[in-house]
Amino acid sequence: MGKWFFGFLFIFFACGSEKNKVDKDDDFIVKVNSNARHFIIKSSQDGYSVNVLNPWQSSANVMYCYRFSKGNEEEKNIIRIPVKRVICFSTSHIGFISILNEQKSLVGFSGINYISDSVTRQLINEKKIVDVGYEESLNYELILSLKPDIVLVYGVESEKVGYLTKLEELGLPVVFVAEYLEDTPLAKAEWIRFFGVLYNQESYTDSLYAEIINDYNNIKSLASSFKEKPTVFSGLPWKDSWFISGGKSYVAQFINDAGGCYVWNDDTSHESFPLNLERVYHKAAKADYWINSGNANNLNDIKYVDERLTLFKAYSGKQVYNNNRRSANSDGNDYWESGVVKPQVILKDLVEIFHPGTFNNYTPYFYKHLESK
């Protein structure tokens, strides 16, 4: 697409190509981001204008503009805040909402079995949050009956996949959240400021994010003092493909900031790419540590996937750590939920794994050491 698009909720207007021409209202003041690249918040006395940029993979020069009002008056194409009734489609959205203690605003979710947050799960048990279905199997009648103030969605390949088009046609206030496309842990976490707009908690989320940055950078600085940088790789093959996090991805950033050396640091990709096991073995066979090993709960689970995985040095040396310590009784994993707003905790976990004893009597929060069954 060669033009910028301005979408007031589900109504989109084609505009000129001038990149900086994001709003005609001079009363709005742009709030500069520290790290995030996929949203811009503009504040005024009466509310906000938020631009979400390139909200799906491989999109370019695409923008959606959403207006949020603090007033009580009913205005077309403007969302009143704080929002009271929310439907969302990603567990990372739950992470942002729960850290603000706004779980009570949730009325619907796509795939409730994947939620870990205890407060949210209690609301699910009380039938106050219902499952609205998934993508092409969404229950549109149910969604309409919930009368949401806002429906938070994410795009993967295109904004015009069938279920999003249908939601828009029904007149629902659909808003893109693109935190998963950010390249660094701190950029992902900065979307807490976006959620601060939704719940009219701008000052709190600004200060909360400042604390996250400070804590993260202090741990990163400590890790940078270590002379030895153990080599690290991540993931687990699925069928014939092993999706490798790119050398410029947030996973690579975590590893390097924690005082490790990602074995694919020479790669320039921001996204994951598939390789066969032989190519991964050639690159990572002698790596010191193996992290984020799929759904594995022990070393036998990895061996069951493919016997050849036992040949990796990290496996034979029992230096495999997975990010599922906080997996719930449901299908959820809190790493993919609250982890988005706790990058400093993830970083601390990894520093302790790569450099044991750095923190006195510290037990990793998200990570566990895999043992033989």
Secondary structure by P-SEA (a helix, b strand, c coil): ccbbbbbcccbbbbbccccccccccccbbbbbbcccccbbbbbccccbbbbbcccccccccbbbbbbbbcccccccccccccccbbbbccaaaaaaaaaacccccccccccccccccaaaaaaaaaccbbbcccccccaaaaaaaacccbbbbccccccccaaaaaaaaaccbbbbbcccccccccccccaaaaaaaaacaaaaaaaaaaaaaaaaaaaaaaaaaccbbbbbbbbbbcccbbbbcccccaaaaaaaaaccccccccccccbbbbbcaaaaaaccccccccccccccccaaaaaaacccccccccccccccccccccccccccccccccccccaaaaaaaaaaaaccccccccccccbbbbccc
